């Protein structure tokens, strides 16, 4: 879902069509996936990245 949505830059509707689900499912699952990646340290927010460069 994240690859289709962000790497391939598909809209929520387009991603839903490819996966055969609703746009709401795409939105909620993408949010959960991004949260999991942040929790595991694979993604950082812009403000976190700026704080690291100041060290």
N, C-alpha and C positions, 0 to 999 in steps of 0.2 A: 504494500500500500504506500509506504513512504517513498519507495523508488519511483513508482508511477506518479505520485502526487508532486514530489519535489524535484527529483532528478530529471524525469521526463517532462516536468512542468505541465501536467494535465490538471484540468480544473477538477473540483469535487465531482461534478456531474460526469465528466469524461472518465474519471477513475472509477466511479460507480458503475458506469456502463461496461467497462472492461472487466470488472470483477463480478458483475451481476448482483450488486447490492444497492442499497439506497444511498443518496448523497449524505444523509445524516450518519449512516454507519461509517462512511469514509471520514467524515469530520471527527467523529468521536474516537475511532480507532487510530487515526493519525495523531490526534492529541495525546492519546495514551502511549503510542509508540515514541513520540518525541519526548514525553515526560520520562519514559523508561531510559532512553538514551542519555538524557541529562543526568538522571539519578546515577547511572553507571559511569558518568564522566566522559562519555563519548561526544557530547555536545556541550558547549558553553554559551552563555548569552554574551552579547556585545559588551555589556557592563562588566561581566566577569573577565573577559579577555583584556579589557582596558586596565583593570586592576592588576592583572598579571604582568603587563608590560611595564608598569610603574615600579616593580620590585627591583 
